[in-house]
Amino acid sequence: MMMEKGNIQDALFALLRYEICGVALSDAEKAAIEPEMLQGLYGLSKAHDLVHLVGDALLKNGLVDKNSSAGQAFAKQLQMSVFRYEQLQYELKQLREVLEAAKVPFLPLKGSVLRAFYPEPWMRTSCDIDIYVRECDLEKAAAVIEEKLHYRNDGKTPHDIQMFSENGIHLELHFDLIEESVSPAIVNVLTGMWESTLPVKEGKYERKMTNEMFYFYHIAHTAKHFKIGGCGIRPFIDFWIMENKFALDREKMSELLVAGKMRAFAEHAKALCEAWLEGKEHTPLSLKMETYILQGGVYGNFENTVSMRSTKKGKIRYLLSRIFMPYKELKVRYPSLSKCPILYPFYLVRRWCNLIFVKGRAKNSIRELNLVVARNENVVELLKNLEL
C-alpha cells in the first residue's frame, strides 16, 4: 500500500504496523511523515487512545526530536501508559489474591487477558479492570473486595457493580456479559460460557474462556459499541492479535459466530484488520467501516449513535422510544426503577424534566431530532451490510 506524503491516517497505520506487527517502516513511509503532521497525528491517535504506540514508534525511528514540544508530548503519554499498566497490574494482582482466598470463582476479561499477547504488555492500555463472576457469587465478591481492599462500591447496574480502589482504579465486576436488549442471539451463545471455562491452574478459582469463546465475546462486545456510535481502532488491533497469536479451532469459532449472528461482522472486521495492520487493500465495506470508526473515536460520537439507533428502529419508532423510553432502557439509566417497576411513569416524567430543565439537555434533544430527520443513509447501508 503506497503512502501519500502528508497523509495522517496512512502514517498512523504505518506506525502501528511497526509497533504491533514488527513491520519496519520503509524509506518512503519515513519520508512521508513530516514535522507538520505531528500535531494532527497526536490528535488522531489520542482520540483512539493510541498516542503511546505512535509516540514509541516515532521516537524509535527518530521521526520526532525527543527534546521538541511534540517529542515531549508523545514521551509523556508513553510514560503515562507504562505507569497506568503498572497500576492496573498491581490492582489485578490484589484482586486475584482476595478472590482466591475467598474461594470465589472469577474470570478476568478484555485487556487483562489480551495484553499478555501484545509485543509488550503496556502497549494494551485500558481505563479499567473487568472481572466476571457468577451472579450467585456477586454479593460475596463485592463484599470481600470492599472489606479487604477498601474499594468503594458505587452501585449495581443491570450487568455489573461499579467499584473504585483508593487510588482511583475503576473495577467493573460483571455478572452479565451483554444485555439481552443488545442481541438475544449473542446472549444465547454467552449463556453457556461459564460451563465451558477452564481453570487457569489446578486447585485455583481463577478461570479462563476457551480461545474461541473469548474471540466471540470480543467480536460481540465490539459490535455492541459499533452499533451505538463507534468503538475506536483498539478492538481491531485486539482482533489481529487474536487471529495471529491465539490457537483457534476455526470450526468451533465459526459455529459460535453463526449462532450469535456475528459471522458477517467478524469477516469484515478481519478485512479491516488486514488493511490496517498488514497493508492489504481495503474492501469497499472495510473502507466504509474505517470512515465510520475514525470519525467516532474510542467511544463513538453523537452523530454515529443517532444514525445507528434510528436505522435499527426506523425514524418514527426511534423518536417515540426517545420520548417514551422503554422500561428496559429506562432502568439502565435509573437502576432504582428495577426495584419498583410500577414507578415507570414517574421515572418517565423525571427524565422529561431533566431534558427540559437541565442545562444543555434541551439543546442536545433538538440536535438529536435534527440528526434523525437528516439521517446519514451511508450509515444505514453500512449497518445493513454488516448484518447488524
C-alpha beads as a LAMMPS data file, in Angstrom:
LAMMPS data file: protein, C-alpha beads

388 atoms
387 bonds

1 atom types
1 bond types

-500.0 500.0 xlo xhi
-500.0 500.0 ylo yhi
-500.0 500.0 zlo zhi

Masses

1 110.0

Atoms # bond

1 1 1 0.000 0.000 0.000
2 1 1 1.542 3.313 -1.116
3 1 1 1.691 6.090 1.461
4 1 1 0.996 9.636 0.338
5 1 1 3.118 12.432 1.725
6 1 1 1.290 14.256 4.486
7 1 1 -1.451 11.642 4.907
8 1 1 -2.040 11.391 8.669
9 1 1 -4.158 8.226 8.517
10 1 1 -1.572 6.386 6.423
11 1 1 1.140 7.483 8.834
12 1 1 -0.870 6.279 11.827
13 1 1 -1.314 2.775 10.423
14 1 1 2.289 2.524 9.211
15 1 1 3.439 3.347 12.752
16 1 1 1.003 0.836 14.262
17 1 1 2.255 -1.870 11.893
18 1 1 5.780 -1.140 13.101
19 1 1 4.796 -1.194 16.762
20 1 1 2.327 -4.099 16.853
21 1 1 3.379 -6.299 13.947
22 1 1 7.108 -5.571 13.815
23 1 1 6.963 -4.346 10.201
24 1 1 9.836 -1.937 9.576
25 1 1 8.989 1.458 8.113
26 1 1 10.117 1.860 4.525
27 1 1 12.205 4.857 3.489
28 1 1 9.159 6.225 1.660
29 1 1 6.990 5.893 4.771
30 1 1 9.579 7.669 6.898
31 1 1 9.936 10.465 4.358
32 1 1 6.159 10.925 4.212
33 1 1 5.941 11.668 7.955
34 1 1 6.676 15.391 8.067
35 1 1 7.070 17.578 11.191
36 1 1 3.907 19.496 10.213
37 1 1 1.914 16.255 10.591
38 1 1 2.848 15.582 14.191
39 1 1 0.114 17.669 15.790
40 1 1 -2.593 16.039 13.656
41 1 1 -1.059 12.603 14.268
42 1 1 -1.089 13.254 18.009
43 1 1 -4.749 14.338 17.892
44 1 1 -5.937 11.347 15.852
45 1 1 -4.025 8.805 17.933
46 1 1 -5.201 10.403 21.187
47 1 1 -8.844 10.151 20.052
48 1 1 -8.279 6.383 19.870
49 1 1 -6.032 6.042 22.971
50 1 1 -3.036 5.100 20.828
51 1 1 -0.643 8.007 21.448
52 1 1 1.722 5.797 23.428
53 1 1 2.111 3.374 20.496
54 1 1 2.502 6.088 17.875
55 1 1 4.915 8.036 20.090
56 1 1 7.064 4.976 20.783
57 1 1 7.282 4.205 17.045
58 1 1 8.153 7.818 16.189
59 1 1 10.848 8.029 18.854
60 1 1 12.397 4.667 17.975
61 1 1 12.600 5.647 14.305
62 1 1 13.998 9.117 15.000
63 1 1 10.975 10.764 13.376
64 1 1 10.434 13.244 16.201
65 1 1 13.018 15.166 18.199
66 1 1 12.671 13.928 21.782
67 1 1 13.542 17.424 23.062
68 1 1 10.914 19.204 20.962
69 1 1 7.453 20.032 22.326
70 1 1 5.948 17.316 20.117
71 1 1 8.531 14.767 21.248
72 1 1 7.924 15.597 24.883
73 1 1 4.136 15.316 24.425
74 1 1 4.450 11.847 22.882
75 1 1 7.017 10.767 25.505
76 1 1 4.719 11.905 28.317
77 1 1 1.845 9.781 27.016
78 1 1 4.227 6.841 26.654
79 1 1 5.334 7.201 30.284
80 1 1 1.737 7.542 31.450
81 1 1 0.706 4.342 29.650
82 1 1 3.517 2.391 31.347
83 1 1 2.536 3.872 34.727
84 1 1 -1.163 3.069 34.105
85 1 1 -0.220 -0.505 33.170
86 1 1 1.766 -0.932 36.409
87 1 1 -1.158 0.418 38.443
88 1 1 -3.654 -1.907 36.778
89 1 1 -1.379 -4.924 37.177
90 1 1 -0.888 -4.200 40.866
91 1 1 -4.628 -3.894 41.480
92 1 1 -5.383 -7.004 39.408
93 1 1 -2.843 -8.980 41.464
94 1 1 -4.545 -7.821 44.659
95 1 1 -7.979 -8.710 43.314
96 1 1 -6.800 -12.169 42.258
97 1 1 -5.384 -12.858 45.719
98 1 1 -8.504 -11.674 47.538
99 1 1 -10.940 -13.624 45.348
100 1 1 -8.797 -16.757 45.554
101 1 1 -8.668 -16.504 49.357
102 1 1 -12.455 -16.048 49.482
103 1 1 -12.903 -19.088 47.194
104 1 1 -14.898 -17.073 44.654
105 1 1 -14.586 -18.374 41.074
106 1 1 -13.776 -15.467 38.749
107 1 1 -12.852 -14.683 35.170
108 1 1 -10.696 -11.694 34.063
109 1 1 -11.894 -10.118 30.800
110 1 1 -10.684 -7.954 27.920
111 1 1 -7.325 -6.187 28.365
112 1 1 -6.418 -8.155 31.497
113 1 1 -6.122 -11.219 29.250
114 1 1 -5.100 -9.697 25.926
115 1 1 -2.102 -7.629 26.997
116 1 1 -0.050 -10.779 27.567
117 1 1 -0.183 -11.375 23.785
118 1 1 0.983 -7.900 22.738
119 1 1 4.690 -7.365 21.938
120 1 1 4.929 -5.556 25.310
121 1 1 2.085 -5.756 27.860
122 1 1 1.984 -1.978 28.493
123 1 1 1.022 -1.496 24.843
124 1 1 -2.532 -2.704 25.528
125 1 1 -3.953 0.189 27.541
126 1 1 -7.202 0.047 29.471
127 1 1 -9.210 2.522 31.504
128 1 1 -10.477 -0.098 33.965
129 1 1 -10.347 -3.701 35.135
130 1 1 -13.120 -6.070 34.054
131 1 1 -13.807 -9.235 36.035
132 1 1 -16.734 -11.625 35.636
133 1 1 -18.268 -13.617 38.495
134 1 1 -21.452 -15.668 38.515
135 1 1 -24.479 -13.791 39.783
136 1 1 -24.755 -16.177 42.739
137 1 1 -21.247 -15.072 43.840
138 1 1 -21.670 -11.360 43.087
139 1 1 -22.539 -10.033 46.545
140 1 1 -19.841 -12.133 48.215
141 1 1 -17.216 -10.949 45.705
142 1 1 -18.164 -7.289 46.101
143 1 1 -18.216 -7.546 49.895
144 1 1 -14.775 -9.134 50.157
145 1 1 -13.272 -6.565 47.749
146 1 1 -14.765 -3.762 49.853
147 1 1 -13.580 -5.302 53.111
148 1 1 -10.074 -6.440 52.159
149 1 1 -9.073 -3.874 49.530
150 1 1 -11.254 -0.934 50.638
151 1 1 -12.826 -0.435 47.226
152 1 1 -15.767 1.969 47.087
153 1 1 -18.980 0.396 45.842
154 1 1 -20.707 2.852 43.502
155 1 1 -23.763 0.693 42.939
156 1 1 -25.192 -2.026 40.766
157 1 1 -26.171 -1.627 37.121
158 1 1 -28.117 -4.203 35.068
159 1 1 -24.866 -6.010 34.212
160 1 1 -22.181 -5.144 36.797
161 1 1 -21.202 -3.470 40.066
162 1 1 -19.104 -0.329 39.663
163 1 1 -16.215 -0.174 42.148
164 1 1 -13.211 2.109 42.711
165 1 1 -9.934 1.496 44.526
166 1 1 -8.438 4.019 46.947
167 1 1 -6.112 5.272 44.205
168 1 1 -8.948 5.637 41.670
169 1 1 -8.679 2.413 39.665
170 1 1 -12.080 1.518 38.210
171 1 1 -13.296 -2.068 38.545
172 1 1 -16.338 -3.374 36.685
173 1 1 -17.463 -6.515 38.483
174 1 1 -19.614 -8.172 35.814
175 1 1 -22.335 -10.740 36.369
176 1 1 -23.795 -10.363 32.841
177 1 1 -21.628 -10.054 29.729
178 1 1 -24.108 -8.465 27.291
179 1 1 -27.621 -7.180 27.904
180 1 1 -30.432 -9.117 26.234
181 1 1 -31.673 -5.911 24.595
182 1 1 -28.455 -5.799 22.530
183 1 1 -28.932 -9.190 20.846
184 1 1 -30.829 -12.300 22.024
185 1 1 -28.647 -14.430 19.702
186 1 1 -25.455 -13.225 21.382
187 1 1 -26.970 -13.742 24.830
188 1 1 -27.912 -17.325 23.899
189 1 1 -24.289 -18.100 22.990
190 1 1 -22.836 -16.427 26.088
191 1 1 -25.348 -18.077 28.442
192 1 1 -23.341 -21.300 28.334
193 1 1 -19.999 -19.519 28.582
194 1 1 -19.226 -20.386 32.209
195 1 1 -19.671 -24.138 31.743
196 1 1 -17.017 -24.112 29.009
197 1 1 -14.419 -22.196 31.050
198 1 1 -11.205 -23.841 32.193
199 1 1 -9.212 -23.389 35.428
200 1 1 -6.072 -21.302 34.961
201 1 1 -4.287 -23.607 37.435
202 1 1 -5.489 -26.772 39.137
203 1 1 -6.979 -26.039 42.530
204 1 1 -7.310 -22.318 41.799
205 1 1 -10.507 -20.287 41.454
206 1 1 -9.435 -18.137 38.524
207 1 1 -10.861 -19.391 35.250
208 1 1 -10.464 -18.561 31.563
209 1 1 -12.644 -18.788 28.468
210 1 1 -11.725 -21.044 25.604
211 1 1 -9.942 -19.070 22.872
212 1 1 -12.947 -19.446 20.589
213 1 1 -15.413 -18.130 23.197
214 1 1 -13.072 -15.271 24.095
215 1 1 -12.842 -14.317 20.418
216 1 1 -16.624 -14.470 20.051
217 1 1 -17.186 -12.351 23.162
218 1 1 -14.744 -9.739 21.891
219 1 1 -16.432 -9.603 18.483
220 1 1 -19.862 -9.331 20.111
221 1 1 -18.746 -6.634 22.555
222 1 1 -17.195 -4.603 19.737
223 1 1 -20.331 -4.988 17.601
224 1 1 -22.397 -3.702 20.537
225 1 1 -20.337 -0.496 20.723
226 1 1 -20.133 -0.229 16.935
227 1 1 -23.940 -0.203 16.779
228 1 1 -24.252 2.597 19.323
229 1 1 -21.808 5.044 17.804
230 1 1 -18.343 3.559 17.377
231 1 1 -15.633 1.585 19.118
232 1 1 -12.292 3.027 18.066
233 1 1 -9.293 1.324 16.482
234 1 1 -8.085 -0.647 19.505
235 1 1 -10.612 -3.550 19.342
236 1 1 -9.420 -4.277 15.806
237 1 1 -5.822 -4.417 16.976
238 1 1 -7.091 -6.925 19.547
239 1 1 -8.713 -8.951 16.751
240 1 1 -5.466 -9.025 14.807
241 1 1 -3.634 -10.169 17.949
242 1 1 -6.168 -12.966 18.496
243 1 1 -6.098 -14.006 14.846
244 1 1 -2.304 -14.254 14.887
245 1 1 -1.421 -15.211 18.477
246 1 1 -4.292 -17.437 19.625
247 1 1 -4.554 -21.137 18.782
248 1 1 -8.080 -21.157 17.348
249 1 1 -10.292 -24.041 16.323
250 1 1 -11.773 -22.384 13.231
251 1 1 -14.683 -24.781 13.003
252 1 1 -15.767 -24.165 16.605
253 1 1 -15.290 -20.430 16.201
254 1 1 -17.414 -20.416 13.044
255 1 1 -20.191 -22.269 14.870
256 1 1 -20.232 -19.621 17.621
257 1 1 -20.238 -16.741 15.134
258 1 1 -23.114 -18.251 13.158
259 1 1 -25.138 -18.989 16.300
260 1 1 -24.594 -15.444 17.566
261 1 1 -25.274 -13.876 14.150
262 1 1 -21.822 -12.318 14.154
263 1 1 -20.232 -14.015 11.138
264 1 1 -20.661 -11.107 8.703
265 1 1 -19.326 -8.558 11.173
266 1 1 -16.375 -10.811 12.020
267 1 1 -15.477 -11.330 8.355
268 1 1 -15.497 -7.609 7.584
269 1 1 -13.677 -6.803 10.829
270 1 1 -10.930 -9.223 9.734
271 1 1 -10.668 -7.460 6.358
272 1 1 -10.320 -4.134 8.156
273 1 1 -7.580 -5.545 10.413
274 1 1 -5.683 -6.783 7.379
275 1 1 -5.904 -3.389 5.675
276 1 1 -4.740 -1.523 8.765
277 1 1 -2.094 -3.909 10.126
278 1 1 -0.942 -5.897 7.110
279 1 1 -1.131 -3.176 4.477
280 1 1 -3.601 -5.103 2.304
281 1 1 -6.066 -3.306 0.055
282 1 1 -9.355 -2.262 1.586
283 1 1 -12.587 -3.901 0.527
284 1 1 -15.373 -1.412 -0.308
285 1 1 -17.061 -2.213 3.017
286 1 1 -13.937 -2.111 5.175
287 1 1 -13.241 1.358 3.760
288 1 1 -16.704 2.491 4.903
289 1 1 -16.068 0.953 8.314
290 1 1 -12.795 2.866 8.538
291 1 1 -14.527 6.201 7.861
292 1 1 -17.208 5.458 10.459
293 1 1 -14.716 4.337 13.124
294 1 1 -12.162 7.113 12.640
295 1 1 -14.739 9.858 12.956
296 1 1 -16.138 8.296 16.135
297 1 1 -13.045 7.870 18.323
298 1 1 -12.804 5.395 21.217
299 1 1 -16.357 5.926 22.446
300 1 1 -18.078 6.865 19.209
301 1 1 -19.821 10.182 18.640
302 1 1 -23.330 11.567 18.905
303 1 1 -23.966 11.613 15.149
304 1 1 -23.000 7.941 14.729
305 1 1 -25.115 6.929 17.716
306 1 1 -28.259 8.657 16.464
307 1 1 -27.802 7.330 12.915
308 1 1 -27.341 3.755 14.106
309 1 1 -30.228 3.740 16.569
310 1 1 -32.686 5.437 14.237
311 1 1 -31.699 2.975 11.492
312 1 1 -32.424 -0.013 13.707
313 1 1 -35.868 1.211 14.810
314 1 1 -36.950 3.490 11.980
315 1 1 -37.332 7.236 12.379
316 1 1 -40.836 7.332 13.871
317 1 1 -40.313 4.400 16.250
318 1 1 -36.962 5.829 17.299
319 1 1 -38.446 9.234 18.138
320 1 1 -41.305 7.626 20.092
321 1 1 -38.820 5.452 22.004
322 1 1 -36.820 8.546 22.923
323 1 1 -39.947 10.272 24.259
324 1 1 -41.436 7.175 25.921
325 1 1 -38.196 5.332 26.739
326 1 1 -38.904 1.589 27.172
327 1 1 -38.694 0.152 30.673
328 1 1 -35.612 -1.979 29.808
329 1 1 -33.671 1.123 28.750
330 1 1 -35.009 3.433 31.450
331 1 1 -33.948 1.100 34.269
332 1 1 -30.385 1.215 32.920
333 1 1 -30.455 4.997 33.370
334 1 1 -32.245 4.757 36.717
335 1 1 -31.236 1.424 38.360
336 1 1 -33.582 2.045 41.318
337 1 1 -36.518 1.626 38.909
338 1 1 -35.829 -2.138 38.689
339 1 1 -36.763 -2.433 42.384
340 1 1 -40.207 -0.934 41.784
341 1 1 -41.353 -1.201 38.124
342 1 1 -44.744 0.297 38.988
343 1 1 -42.998 3.687 39.211
344 1 1 -42.178 3.590 35.481
345 1 1 -44.478 6.605 34.677
346 1 1 -42.854 8.639 37.459
347 1 1 -39.367 7.965 36.075
348 1 1 -40.531 8.912 32.573
349 1 1 -41.642 12.297 33.906
350 1 1 -38.372 12.620 35.830
351 1 1 -36.434 12.083 32.604
352 1 1 -38.594 14.617 30.725
353 1 1 -37.901 17.213 33.437
354 1 1 -34.173 16.585 33.087
355 1 1 -34.408 17.056 29.314
356 1 1 -36.233 20.358 29.741
357 1 1 -34.599 21.947 32.763
358 1 1 -31.020 20.628 32.955
359 1 1 -28.655 22.992 31.186
360 1 1 -27.729 21.840 27.688
361 1 1 -30.095 18.845 27.592
362 1 1 -32.861 20.593 25.631
363 1 1 -30.310 21.810 23.085
364 1 1 -28.975 18.268 22.675
365 1 1 -32.513 16.938 22.216
366 1 1 -33.186 19.410 19.410
367 1 1 -29.873 18.459 17.824
368 1 1 -30.828 14.774 18.064
369 1 1 -34.178 15.472 16.388
370 1 1 -32.430 17.241 13.501
371 1 1 -29.999 14.337 13.111
372 1 1 -32.850 11.817 12.893
373 1 1 -34.583 13.876 10.208
374 1 1 -31.333 14.175 8.222
375 1 1 -30.186 10.607 8.921
376 1 1 -26.965 9.563 7.195
377 1 1 -28.035 6.930 4.660
378 1 1 -24.435 5.731 4.306
379 1 1 -24.609 4.600 7.914
380 1 1 -27.948 2.904 7.215
381 1 1 -26.356 0.929 4.385
382 1 1 -23.296 0.077 6.478
383 1 1 -25.417 -1.356 9.281
384 1 1 -27.387 -3.459 6.785
385 1 1 -24.308 -4.818 5.022
386 1 1 -22.725 -5.835 8.332
387 1 1 -25.952 -7.644 9.260
388 1 1 -26.208 -5.682 12.486

Bonds

1 1 1 2
2 1 2 3
3 1 3 4
4 1 4 5
5 1 5 6
6 1 6 7
7 1 7 8
8 1 8 9
9 1 9 10
10 1 10 11
11 1 11 12
12 1 12 13
13 1 13 14
14 1 14 15
15 1 15 16
16 1 16 17
17 1 17 18
18 1 18 19
19 1 19 20
20 1 20 21
21 1 21 22
22 1 22 23
23 1 23 24
24 1 24 25
25 1 25 26
26 1 26 27
27 1 27 28
28 1 28 29
29 1 29 30
30 1 30 31
31 1 31 32
32 1 32 33
33 1 33 34
34 1 34 35
35 1 35 36
36 1 36 37
37 1 37 38
38 1 38 39
39 1 39 40
40 1 40 41
41 1 41 42
42 1 42 43
43 1 43 44
44 1 44 45
45 1 45 46
46 1 46 47
47 1 47 48
48 1 48 49
49 1 49 50
50 1 50 51
51 1 51 52
52 1 52 53
53 1 53 54
54 1 54 55
55 1 55 56
56 1 56 57
57 1 57 58
58 1 58 59
59 1 59 60
60 1 60 61
61 1 61 62
62 1 62 63
63 1 63 64
64 1 64 65
65 1 65 66
66 1 66 67
67 1 67 68
68 1 68 69
69 1 69 70
70 1 70 71
71 1 71 72
72 1 72 73
73 1 73 74
74 1 74 75
75 1 75 76
76 1 76 77
77 1 77 78
78 1 78 79
79 1 79 80
80 1 80 81
81 1 81 82
82 1 82 83
83 1 83 84
84 1 84 85
85 1 85 86
86 1 86 87
87 1 87 88
88 1 88 89
89 1 89 90
90 1 90 91
91 1 91 92
92 1 92 93
93 1 93 94
94 1 94 95
95 1 95 96
96 1 96 97
97 1 97 98
98 1 98 99
99 1 99 100
100 1 100 101
101 1 101 102
102 1 102 103
103 1 103 104
104 1 104 105
105 1 105 106
106 1 106 107
107 1 107 108
108 1 108 109
109 1 109 110
110 1 110 111
111 1 111 112
112 1 112 113
113 1 113 114
114 1 114 115
115 1 115 116
116 1 116 117
117 1 117 118
118 1 118 119
119 1 119 120
120 1 120 121
121 1 121 122
122 1 122 123
123 1 123 124
124 1 124 125
125 1 125 126
126 1 126 127
127 1 127 128
128 1 128 129
129 1 129 130
130 1 130 131
131 1 131 132
132 1 132 133
133 1 133 134
134 1 134 135
135 1 135 136
136 1 136 137
137 1 137 138
138 1 138 139
139 1 139 140
140 1 140 141
141 1 141 142
142 1 142 143
143 1 143 144
144 1 144 145
145 1 145 146
146 1 146 147
147 1 147 148
148 1 148 149
149 1 149 150
150 1 150 151
151 1 151 152
152 1 152 153
153 1 153 154
154 1 154 155
155 1 155 156
156 1 156 157
157 1 157 158
158 1 158 159
159 1 159 160
160 1 160 161
161 1 161 162
162 1 162 163
163 1 163 164
164 1 164 165
165 1 165 166
166 1 166 167
167 1 167 168
168 1 168 169
169 1 169 170
170 1 170 171
171 1 171 172
172 1 172 173
173 1 173 174
174 1 174 175
175 1 175 176
176 1 176 177
177 1 177 178
178 1 178 179
179 1 179 180
180 1 180 181
181 1 181 182
182 1 182 183
183 1 183 184
184 1 184 185
185 1 185 186
186 1 186 187
187 1 187 188
188 1 188 189
189 1 189 190
190 1 190 191
191 1 191 192
192 1 192 193
193 1 193 194
194 1 194 195
195 1 195 196
196 1 196 197
197 1 197 198
198 1 198 199
199 1 199 200
200 1 200 201
201 1 201 202
202 1 202 203
203 1 203 204
204 1 204 205
205 1 205 206
206 1 206 207
207 1 207 208
208 1 208 209
209 1 209 210
210 1 210 211
211 1 211 212
212 1 212 213
213 1 213 214
214 1 214 215
215 1 215 216
216 1 216 217
217 1 217 218
218 1 218 219
219 1 219 220
220 1 220 221
221 1 221 222
222 1 222 223
223 1 223 224
224 1 224 225
225 1 225 226
226 1 226 227
227 1 227 228
228 1 228 229
229 1 229 230
230 1 230 231
231 1 231 232
232 1 232 233
233 1 233 234
234 1 234 235
235 1 235 236
236 1 236 237
237 1 237 238
238 1 238 239
239 1 239 240
240 1 240 241
241 1 241 242
242 1 242 243
243 1 243 244
244 1 244 245
245 1 245 246
246 1 246 247
247 1 247 248
248 1 248 249
249 1 249 250
250 1 250 251
251 1 251 252
252 1 252 253
253 1 253 254
254 1 254 255
255 1 255 256
256 1 256 257
257 1 257 258
258 1 258 259
259 1 259 260
260 1 260 261
261 1 261 262
262 1 262 263
263 1 263 264
264 1 264 265
265 1 265 266
266 1 266 267
267 1 267 268
268 1 268 269
269 1 269 270
270 1 270 271
271 1 271 272
272 1 272 273
273 1 273 274
274 1 274 275
275 1 275 276
276 1 276 277
277 1 277 278
278 1 278 279
279 1 279 280
280 1 280 281
281 1 281 282
282 1 282 283
283 1 283 284
284 1 284 285
285 1 285 286
286 1 286 287
287 1 287 288
288 1 288 289
289 1 289 290
290 1 290 291
291 1 291 292
292 1 292 293
293 1 293 294
294 1 294 295
295 1 295 296
296 1 296 297
297 1 297 298
298 1 298 299
299 1 299 300
300 1 300 301
301 1 301 302
302 1 302 303
303 1 303 304
304 1 304 305
305 1 305 306
306 1 306 307
307 1 307 308
308 1 308 309
309 1 309 310
310 1 310 311
311 1 311 312
312 1 312 313
313 1 313 314
314 1 314 315
315 1 315 316
316 1 316 317
317 1 317 318
318 1 318 319
319 1 319 320
320 1 320 321
321 1 321 322
322 1 322 323
323 1 323 324
324 1 324 325
325 1 325 326
326 1 326 327
327 1 327 328
328 1 328 329
329 1 329 330
330 1 330 331
331 1 331 332
332 1 332 333
333 1 333 334
334 1 334 335
335 1 335 336
336 1 336 337
337 1 337 338
338 1 338 339
339 1 339 340
340 1 340 341
341 1 341 342
342 1 342 343
343 1 343 344
344 1 344 345
345 1 345 346
346 1 346 347
347 1 347 348
348 1 348 349
349 1 349 350
350 1 350 351
351 1 351 352
352 1 352 353
353 1 353 354
354 1 354 355
355 1 355 356
356 1 356 357
357 1 357 358
358 1 358 359
359 1 359 360
360 1 360 361
361 1 361 362
362 1 362 363
363 1 363 364
364 1 364 365
365 1 365 366
366 1 366 367
367 1 367 368
368 1 368 369
369 1 369 370
370 1 370 371
371 1 371 372
372 1 372 373
373 1 373 374
374 1 374 375
375 1 375 376
376 1 376 377
377 1 377 378
378 1 378 379
379 1 379 380
380 1 380 381
381 1 381 382
382 1 382 383
383 1 383 384
384 1 384 385
385 1 385 386
386 1 386 387
387 1 387 388
